[in-house]
Each structure stands twice: as structure tokens, then as C-alpha cells.
């Protein structure tokens, strides 16, 4: 089964490789991705152990590890050559009418900074583009916002035309330096800002966003202008103080003054889940001792491919669960507690162990579907409501 799964991964990866990539580089990428999925790690040592255990090579673990480390030296393993065609095809075939992108940095054990742009899919975040540089070191070369602009240019090449694009970002991006980059490309944004950010309504009344609400459960929305210190920009403001929050959530957006902006912003948290998948809950990126930036970039190409494949398998499992007859219940089903990423890894573990023979689809369909956990919960709760209503009707 291991060889069969390796062959299927190879066929999928090969289909989306740039024609410039030769067979030797393709073999390296497939071995890297298969080893990552088998070991659930980006560590060369763990990948080598998985390749050996799965019977994908007759060489010793030490020899396989040296081979994995040589893969990191292949200059042809880049996102543009080995990954972006897959992302482009999945996004275009899905024909989404709207896509939500998130941008945020994370660190690898305080050694490397990774700035990533992800696209949301049913409550999960899939990586699109990224940039890495040493942590705790002054930037050399392009400055931060120039790097953000470069990532946006790369993202633009992957997105379907005439698709509504909404960027979600936390307070580090709550500045005109970011929103101007977004609007200059014809996109939309929902960003969190500091409470002391100034706004001005259409009557000219100026105040801070924090002052718009006075206590938990308060909320306020308005259209006008924001960012006084950097020169007023036209935008809408939505402020909400949750009953369990110590301070209000202050949002600035160009999609309009509407309460749905709060829900839209909350979807940004999917990128935090992706970072957990990169680290403790998935690929163990922080346990990896690779520090050379060029080598790190090549490992991240493998990580991106592996993530898209795993979530694709998870989406297949999700569709199987939704196709089953609903069991009336008013609480969240156990399977809804698992993300698409976790469901995918679980199914692939069964494949490795020859305990599952279902054909793997590797597909990402229905980009407009709601968050997976809510979708499955609703599937069963509706049956509960229908059953309760029917029982009351028959009882009467």
C-alpha cells in the first residue's frame, strides 16, 4: 500500500509541476512530500525514518537522511515551479465567487520569521505564498512593506479573475501602509486596529474607535474616514465589545458598515490553526534544525504541497460523513471536532497501515461551503429539529 500511495502522490504532484522541472527534481519533491506525510514532520531525520519504515527505499536510514538533506540543495525546488500550478488549478477549477485571504507572520523557534498568505477553505487555511528571513535581526534589502507588496503580486497571479478578494489581518497590519496596497489592487480588506485609532464620521465628528463603545455587549458601526495621522482614508468602522472580552474588537474595512464584518474577521483565526499545523499539531516545523534560509524555503515547498494534499483528503472524508444519514442530535458530533487537516492525516494513516482502500480524491470542491465543523453539526441538528417538530405534531 505504501508504494501505491507513493505512486498516487507522484502522479498528483507531477500533474502540476512546471514543465521546466526535470524528472530528478520531481522525484526529490515526491520523496520529500511523501516522507513528510508519512512522518508528519519536516525534520529530515524523521522523514528518512518514515521512508525507510514504509519500504520506499532499501537504503539505510542514515543514507536516506543524507539524500533528504541533498534535496534541500536543489535550486529548482521553488514555490513558483513546484507548487503554484497546483494552487492555481485548484482555485480556478473551484470557481469561487469570493476568496478570503489572511496574512500573518510566525516564527520557527525564534530563529526564522515566516510571513505567510493563506486562503481560507471551509474553516481551514491553505498556504499560497510566503517569505522567510532571520528573526531578531534588522532587515536587509527590501523593507517589510515592500516584501508584503511582493507577496501580493505573487498571490495576484494565482487568483481567478472576477473573484471578490477580501484580506483579513490583525493589528500589525492595521495601517494605511497595508490597506493602500490592498485597495490599489482592487481588493477588499477587514483589519483589526488599535483602539486609539481615530475615525471621523460623515458629519465630521472625530473620536477614537475605543470611545465608540462603553461596556461589554456594546457595538457600533459607521462609515467615514480613518487613520488621521497618516492622512484620512475613506473606510467603514465596526466596533464590538464581547461580554467575555477585556477590550473591544476594533475593525476597519472597505466592504461597508455591516455586522457581518465581525464574523468575517473571525475567519482570520484559520491562519493561526495553519501555524499550529506547521508546528505542534502537524508538521513539527519548530523541531526541524534546518536554519539555512534557502534550505528552509525548499522544505516549505514540500510543506505547502503536503498541506494541500492532506486537506484535500480531509475534504473527501468530510463529504463521506455528510453523505451519511443524519443522526438527530443537538450537540456537536464527535467528527465535527476534527479539522479537515486532522481528518486527512487520519485517513492517510489508515492507508499507510493498509486499513483503508477508498480511492483518494485529493480534491478541493465547494469553496463556498461553510466551516466544516459547523456544516456537519447543522447536518445532524436539522434532523433533531425535524424529529422534535414531527413528534410534537403527531402528539397533538
Secondary structure, 3 states (H helix, E strand, C coil): CHHHHHHHHHHHHHHCCCCCCCHHHHHHHHHHHHHHHHHCCCCHHHHHHHHHHCCCCCCCHHHHHHHHHHHCCCCCCCHHHHCHHHHHHHHHHHCCCEEEEEEEEEEECCCEEEEEEEEEECCEEEEEEEEEEECCCCCCCCCHHHHHHHHHHHHHCCCCCCCEEEEEECHHHCCHHHHHHHHCCCCEEEEECCCCCEEEECCCCEEECHHHCCCCCCEEEEEEEECHHHCCEEEEEEEECCCCCCCCEEEEECCCCCCHHHHHHHCCHHHHHHHHHHCCCCCCHHHCCCCCHHHHHHHHHHHHHHHHHHHHHHHHHHHHHHHCCCCCCCCCCHHHHCCHHHHHHHHHHHHHCCCCCCCCCCCCCCCCCCCHHHHHHHHHHHHHHHHHHHHHHHHC
